[in-house]
Amino acid sequence: KPSAALYMFPRLDPKVYPIEDDRQFFMQVLRETRVMLVQGSGFNHADNQHFRIVFLPHEDDLREAIGRIAKFLERYRTRFA
């Protein structure tokens, strides 16, 4: 049983990812990738460009999840560029 966790709180460039509603955006991420991320507004962050990743899962699971997120973001850039 883990006694601690490590988090990362990356920011998406608003020029590349024009997100108006971060909650809706990350629900779309969940629906399309089956990877759950928590949007910055869930932590009272002022802008809507941040999200949280937890580094608790096994390394292989993290690689898979990050790969899915990367593919989603690539498709998003293509759609909204």
The 8 nearest C-alpha neighbors of each residue, nearest first, counted from 0:
[[1, 2, 3, 55, 4, 56, 57, 54],
 [2, 0, 3, 4, 55, 56, 5, 54],
 [1, 3, 0, 4, 55, 5, 54, 56],
 [4, 2, 1, 5, 55, 0, 6, 54],
 [5, 3, 55, 6, 54, 53, 2, 1],
 [4, 6, 54, 53, 55, 7, 3, 52],
 [7, 5, 53, 52, 54, 4, 8, 51],
 [6, 8, 52, 51, 9, 53, 5, 54],
 [7, 9, 51, 50, 49, 52, 6, 10],
 [10, 8, 49, 50, 7, 11, 51, 52],
 [9, 11, 49, 48, 12, 50, 8, 13],
 [10, 12, 48, 13, 49, 16, 9, 15],
 [11, 13, 15, 14, 16, 10, 48, 17],
 [14, 12, 16, 17, 15, 11, 48, 18],
 [15, 13, 12, 16, 17, 11, 80, 18],
 [14, 16, 13, 12, 17, 76, 80, 11],
 [15, 17, 13, 18, 14, 12, 11, 76],
 [18, 16, 13, 14, 15, 19, 12, 79],
 [19, 17, 16, 20, 21, 47, 13, 24],
 [18, 20, 21, 17, 47, 24, 23, 48],
 [21, 19, 23, 22, 18, 24, 47, 25],
 [20, 22, 24, 47, 23, 38, 25, 18],
 [23, 21, 25, 24, 20, 38, 26, 40],
 [22, 24, 26, 21, 20, 25, 27, 19],
 [25, 23, 21, 27, 26, 22, 20, 28],
 [26, 24, 28, 27, 22, 23, 21, 29],
 [25, 27, 29, 23, 28, 24, 30, 22],
 [26, 28, 30, 24, 25, 29, 31, 23],
 [29, 27, 25, 26, 31, 30, 32, 24],
 [30, 28, 33, 26, 34, 35, 27, 32],
 [31, 29, 27, 28, 33, 32, 26, 34],
 [30, 32, 28, 29, 33, 27, 71, 34],
 [31, 33, 34, 29, 28, 67, 30, 68],
 [32, 34, 29, 30, 31, 35, 28, 64],
 [35, 33, 29, 32, 64, 36, 28, 68],
 [34, 36, 29, 33, 37, 28, 25, 26],
 [37, 35, 51, 52, 38, 34, 25, 50],
 [38, 36, 51, 50, 41, 39, 35, 25],
 [37, 39, 50, 41, 40, 21, 22, 49],
 [40, 38, 49, 50, 44, 41, 42, 47],
 [39, 41, 43, 44, 42, 38, 47, 45],
 [42, 40, 39, 38, 43, 37, 44, 22],
 [41, 43, 40, 39, 44, 38, 37, 45],
 [44, 42, 40, 41, 45, 39, 46, 38],
 [43, 45, 40, 39, 42, 46, 41, 47],
 [44, 46, 43, 47, 40, 39, 42, 48],
 [47, 45, 48, 44, 49, 40, 39, 43],
 [46, 48, 21, 49, 39, 40, 18, 45],
 [47, 49, 11, 10, 46, 13, 39, 50],
 [50, 48, 10, 39, 9, 47, 38, 11],
 [51, 49, 38, 39, 8, 37, 9, 36],
 [50, 52, 8, 37, 7, 36, 38, 53],
 [51, 53, 7, 6, 36, 8, 54, 50],
 [52, 54, 6, 55, 5, 7, 51, 4],
 [55, 53, 5, 56, 6, 52, 4, 61],
 [54, 56, 53, 4, 5, 57, 1, 6],
 [57, 55, 54, 60, 61, 58, 53, 59],
 [56, 58, 60, 59, 61, 55, 54, 62],
 [57, 59, 61, 60, 62, 56, 54, 55],
 [60, 58, 62, 61, 57, 63, 56, 64],
 [61, 59, 63, 57, 58, 62, 64, 56],
 [62, 60, 58, 64, 63, 59, 65, 56],
 [63, 61, 59, 65, 60, 64, 66, 58],
 [62, 64, 60, 66, 61, 65, 59, 67],
 [65, 63, 61, 67, 66, 62, 60, 34],
 [64, 66, 68, 62, 67, 63, 61, 69],
 [67, 65, 69, 63, 64, 68, 62, 70],
 [68, 66, 64, 70, 65, 69, 32, 71],
 [67, 69, 65, 71, 66, 70, 72, 64],
 [70, 68, 66, 72, 71, 67, 65, 73],
 [71, 69, 73, 67, 68, 72, 66, 74],
 [72, 70, 68, 74, 73, 69, 75, 67],
 [71, 73, 75, 69, 74, 70, 76, 68],
 [72, 74, 70, 76, 75, 71, 69, 77],
 [75, 73, 77, 71, 72, 76, 78, 70],
 [74, 76, 72, 78, 77, 73, 79, 71],
 [77, 75, 73, 79, 80, 74, 78, 72],
 [76, 78, 74, 75, 80, 79, 73, 72],
 [79, 77, 75, 76, 80, 74, 73, 72],
 [78, 80, 76, 77, 75, 16, 17, 15],
 [79, 76, 77, 78, 15, 75, 16, 17]]
